[in-house]
């Protein structure tokens, strides 16, 4: 099915899929807004340790932040490649985006594991509970994004992704960039402002 | 013929713009981490970090998510819930940490 046949425009002349996805991203803002609010409201109210300054590893998380920012760059390069019909580079950038997402997830698994070894489990204190729920929800979103990107990559390898599907890649990019901007906020609010 | 809504959408940025935005994002991240480690900045750590973070947020949303070029309606769909979430966050912080209480400013009126 061609892109033209699959596209449905609203009465405003905008693509309905893109509009629906922006509405979804708006709802995600409220989800993460509530989680970040909860973290901040309970900030500094833990009565037992470990406390944030004892466990948070800023250099390691800075690398994760850099990794996610670069994955966003790879994503826009993938979209640009698909739009100009350069499927060879589209495949490379799509895989690079997913790979950087996997590195971020591996970093999060390492971080959570080291925290648990230091005695910080979900039930330890208010910091642990709100921290794990916030960053864990973000990690779940990254996981969905990586699976989505790998699906697009496989479709590109099969020759089923081309310039006609640029909007599909753009929408997956919107999701990926949203995950990135949420991390920009989490990195500042949770890690740097202790 | 171009439909009305599509006419408002401009072409996406070129690769050069994407690379320049990425360079600025990396510089802002380095500044954030630098500010965190330099004791001289600690008195104004929170406002500086919030401004740097807001700049990074805006760059990604405007250029990588194409809100600068896309229909203003998409900006509304994203901006309205973002504003609501920010309002809820500020209200909760004022309730828990500020002088604003459920009984009014400074707890007066009880």
Contacts between the chains, C-beta under 8 A, distances in Angstrom:
chain1	res1	chain2	res2	distance
A	9	B	3	6.3
A	9	B	5	7.4
A	9	B	6	8.0
A	10	B	5	7.5
A	12	B	4	7.4
A	12	B	5	4.5
A	12	B	71	7.5
A	12	B	73	6.4
A	13	B	3	3.5
A	13	B	4	4.7
A	13	B	5	2.6
A	13	B	6	5.2
A	13	B	7	7.6
A	14	B	5	4.4
A	14	B	6	7.5
A	14	B	71	5.4
A	14	B	73	6.4
A	14	B	74	7.6
A	18	B	74	7.2
A	19	B	73	7.3
A	19	B	74	7.2
A	19	B	77	7.0
A	22	B	74	4.7
A	22	B	77	4.1
A	22	B	78	5.8
A	23	B	77	5.3
A	25	B	77	7.6
A	25	B	78	5.9
A	26	B	77	5.1
A	26	B	78	5.5
A	26	B	80	6.7
A	26	B	81	3.7
A	26	B	82	7.4
A	27	B	81	6.6
A	29	B	78	7.1
A	29	B	81	4.4
A	29	B	82	4.7
A	29	B	84	7.9
A	29	B	85	5.0
A	30	B	81	5.3
A	30	B	84	6.6
A	30	B	85	5.2
A	32	B	85	7.4
A	33	B	81	7.9
A	33	B	82	7.8
A	33	B	84	7.6
A	33	B	85	2.6
A	33	B	86	7.0
A	33	B	88	6.1
A	33	B	89	5.9
A	34	B	85	7.4
A	34	B	88	7.2
A	36	B	89	6.5
A	37	B	85	8.0
A	37	B	88	6.1
A	37	B	89	4.6
A	37	B	92	4.9
A	37	B	93	7.7
A	40	B	89	7.0
A	40	B	92	7.5
A	40	B	93	6.1
A	41	B	92	5.5
A	41	B	93	7.1
A	41	B	96	5.0
A	58	B	33	6.7
A	58	B	36	6.4
A	58	B	37	7.9
A	59	B	33	8.0
A	62	B	29	7.0
A	62	B	33	5.0
A	65	B	29	5.8
A	66	B	26	6.8
A	66	B	29	6.2
A	69	B	22	6.9
A	69	B	25	5.0
A	69	B	26	6.6
A	69	B	29	6.6
A	70	B	22	7.2
A	72	B	22	7.7
A	72	B	25	7.9
A	72	B	60	6.3
A	72	B	64	5.5
A	73	B	18	6.3
A	73	B	19	7.4
A	73	B	21	8.0
A	73	B	22	4.2
A	73	B	64	8.0
A	75	B	64	7.3
A	76	B	18	4.8
A	76	B	64	5.3
A	77	B	15	6.7
A	77	B	18	6.6
A	79	B	12	7.6
A	80	B	12	7.2
A	80	B	14	7.8
A	80	B	15	5.8
A	80	B	18	7.2
A	83	B	12	7.3
A	170	B	66	7.8
A	173	B	64	7.5
A	173	B	65	7.7
A	174	B	65	5.7
A	177	B	60	5.5
A	177	B	61	7.5
A	177	B	64	4.7
A	177	B	65	4.8
A	178	B	65	7.3
A	180	B	60	5.9
A	180	B	64	7.8
A	181	B	56	7.9
A	181	B	57	5.2
A	181	B	60	5.1
A	181	B	61	6.2
A	184	B	53	5.8
A	184	B	56	4.9
A	184	B	57	5.3
A	184	B	60	7.0
A	185	B	53	6.4
A	185	B	57	6.8
A	187	B	32	7.7
A	187	B	53	7.6
A	188	B	32	6.8
A	188	B	49	5.2
A	188	B	50	6.9
A	188	B	52	7.5
A	188	B	53	3.9
A	189	B	53	7.9
A	192	B	32	6.2
A	192	B	33	7.6
A	192	B	36	5.0
A	192	B	45	7.9
A	192	B	49	5.3
A	193	B	45	7.1
A	193	B	46	5.6
A	193	B	49	5.8
